[in-house]
Amino acid sequence: MAAADLRALVTGASAGIGAAFARALRARGERLILVARRVDRLEALAAELGGSEYVAVVAADLAQPRAVAELAATLEARGLGVDTLVNNAGVGHTGRFVEEPEDRILAMLDLNVRATVLMTRRFVPGMVARKRGALINVVSTSAFQPVPYMSTYAASKSFLLSFTDGVAFELRGSGVRVQALCPGLTATEFQQVAGTDQVPFNKTTTQTPEAVVAESLAGLDRGKERIVTGWLNRATVAAQRLTPQSVSKYVAAKMFEPKP
Ligand SMILES: NC(=O)c1ccc[n+]([C@@H]2O[C@H](COP(=O)([O-])OP(=O)(O)OC[C@H]3O[C@@H](n4cnc5c(N)ncnc54)[C@H](OP(=O)(O)O)[C@@H]3O)[C@@H](O)[C@H]2O)c1
């Protein structure tokens, strides 16, 4: 592509952590590409952040098989390139695995895993060729252990952690910074979508999306390949390493077990 207008692309920018990334990156002077399904929300955020000169909006359902290829074609047609990629869009569900509808499981894996891998494959080679860029994959502290009643979600995030750590190693010295961002409980729409509203938000256990993003970007500046945000989450992940998995799984199960 000839002299593309290089920008930061944020998936899932219509809410929560993605919207916070959009605001923080724009505050750093980046021009943006915002992607999600709810285009009305993206347009409102684009207007807030300076309008179409600075912020492009692309509607996409990234769980669809052709979505990433179509998004790439749209960007090429509009002369837009990507030099920072934030793969943030993701969903989770709670419930007993054997009762989960197959189509819901597959849609989650297509979004959390397939789209993230394809977005990375599609946009990172250009960064490597230009010897500069950044990739942030939004993972989760649930990547560090099995989570009963969120079994598929936690497994999808374990995949993303392993994948991102591997790519980060491969790209050392390339000029492209890579980060696996692992937030814990964050006050967004995620819990409502996932059906985990039974885990109460409070100031000790819950971070704001803005705090998560500030830690991510500060870590990126320092070249940190893996960030667990918030002191409580860091302490929990450290404690998990010292705790038998039978215990940590039991604790997680008690948090998410469907109530009768
Ligand atoms: N909140 C937490 O406690 C927490 C903790 C750890 C990790 N995370 C991770 O953080 C990331 C962001 O979640 P959040 O907490 O900010 O949740 P959120 O407020 O529910 O936002 C999710 C975003 O993903 C987008 N999205 C969902 N399905 C999509 C699809 N099929 N195609 C394109 N975009 C889609 C949504 O936009 P549309 O609905 O408009 O498409 C929305 O912008 C996720 O990867 C999540 O796993 C969250």
The ligand as a MOL file (V3000), in Angstrom:
LIG
                    3D

  0  0  0     0  0            999 V3000
M  V30 BEGIN CTAB
M  V30 COUNTS 48 52 0 0 0
M  V30 BEGIN ATOM
M  V30 1 N -14.3010 -6.3720 32.2790 0
M  V30 2 C -13.5440 -7.3070 32.8460 0
M  V30 3 O -13.6940 -7.6300 34.0470 0
M  V30 4 C -12.4410 -7.9550 32.0480 0
M  V30 5 C -11.4440 -8.6530 32.7370 0
M  V30 6 C -10.4190 -9.2580 32.0260 0
M  V30 7 C -10.3840 -9.1640 30.6440 0
M  V30 8 N -11.3700 -8.4820 29.9890 0 CHG=1
M  V30 9 C -11.2840 -8.4260 28.5200 0
M  V30 10 O -11.3060 -7.0730 28.1130 0
M  V30 11 C -11.7790 -6.9970 26.7690 0
M  V30 12 C -12.7860 -5.8720 26.6600 0
M  V30 13 O -13.9030 -6.1790 27.4660 0
M  V30 14 P -14.6820 -5.0800 28.3080 0
M  V30 15 O -14.5230 -5.4500 29.7270 0
M  V30 16 O -14.3390 -3.7030 27.8870 0 CHG=-1
M  V30 17 O -16.1830 -5.4890 27.9050 0
M  V30 18 P -17.3780 -4.6740 27.2220 0
M  V30 19 O -17.5980 -3.3910 27.9240 0
M  V30 20 O -18.4950 -5.6560 27.1350 0
M  V30 21 O -16.8100 -4.3710 25.7520 0
M  V30 22 C -16.6430 -5.4020 24.8100 0
M  V30 23 C -16.3640 -4.7950 23.4580 0
M  V30 24 O -16.2130 -5.8680 22.5080 0
M  V30 25 C -17.0280 -5.5870 21.3820 0
M  V30 26 N -17.5030 -6.7990 20.7490 0
M  V30 27 C -18.2220 -7.8070 21.3120 0
M  V30 28 N -18.5460 -8.7230 20.3820 0
M  V30 29 C -18.0120 -8.2740 19.2040 0
M  V30 30 C -18.0100 -8.7770 17.8790 0
M  V30 31 N -18.6230 -9.9320 17.5800 0
M  V30 32 N -17.3800 -8.0730 16.9130 0
M  V30 33 C -16.7660 -6.9050 17.2140 0
M  V30 34 N -16.7210 -6.3770 18.4590 0
M  V30 35 C -17.3450 -7.0570 19.4350 0
M  V30 36 C -18.1950 -4.7800 21.9490 0
M  V30 37 O -18.7400 -3.9590 20.9260 0
M  V30 38 P -20.1020 -4.2190 20.1380 0
M  V30 39 O -21.0480 -4.9210 21.0840 0
M  V30 40 O -20.5290 -2.8500 19.7630 0
M  V30 41 O -19.7140 -5.0490 18.9620 0
M  V30 42 C -17.4910 -3.9100 22.9830 0
M  V30 43 O -16.9700 -2.7690 22.3750 0
M  V30 44 C -12.3410 -8.3820 26.4390 0
M  V30 45 O -11.4130 -9.0720 25.6270 0
M  V30 46 C -12.4590 -9.0640 27.8000 0
M  V30 47 O -12.3090 -10.4620 27.6980 0
M  V30 48 C -12.3890 -7.8680 30.6550 0
M  V30 END ATOM
M  V30 BEGIN BOND
M  V30 1 1 1 2
M  V30 2 2 2 3
M  V30 3 1 2 4
M  V30 4 1 4 5
M  V30 5 2 4 48
M  V30 6 2 5 6
M  V30 7 1 6 7
M  V30 8 2 7 8
M  V30 9 1 8 9
M  V30 10 1 8 48
M  V30 11 1 9 10
M  V30 12 1 9 46
M  V30 13 1 10 11
M  V30 14 1 11 12
M  V30 15 1 11 44
M  V30 16 1 12 13
M  V30 17 1 13 14
M  V30 18 2 14 15
M  V30 19 1 14 16
M  V30 20 1 14 17
M  V30 21 1 17 18
M  V30 22 2 18 19
M  V30 23 1 18 20
M  V30 24 1 18 21
M  V30 25 1 21 22
M  V30 26 1 22 23
M  V30 27 1 23 24
M  V30 28 1 23 42
M  V30 29 1 24 25
M  V30 30 1 25 26
M  V30 31 1 25 36
M  V30 32 1 26 27
M  V30 33 1 26 35
M  V30 34 2 27 28
M  V30 35 1 28 29
M  V30 36 1 29 30
M  V30 37 2 29 35
M  V30 38 1 30 31
M  V30 39 2 30 32
M  V30 40 1 32 33
M  V30 41 2 33 34
M  V30 42 1 34 35
M  V30 43 1 36 37
M  V30 44 1 36 42
M  V30 45 1 37 38
M  V30 46 2 38 39
M  V30 47 1 38 40
M  V30 48 1 38 41
M  V30 49 1 42 43
M  V30 50 1 44 45
M  V30 51 1 44 46
M  V30 52 1 46 47
M  V30 END BOND
M  V30 END CTAB
M  END
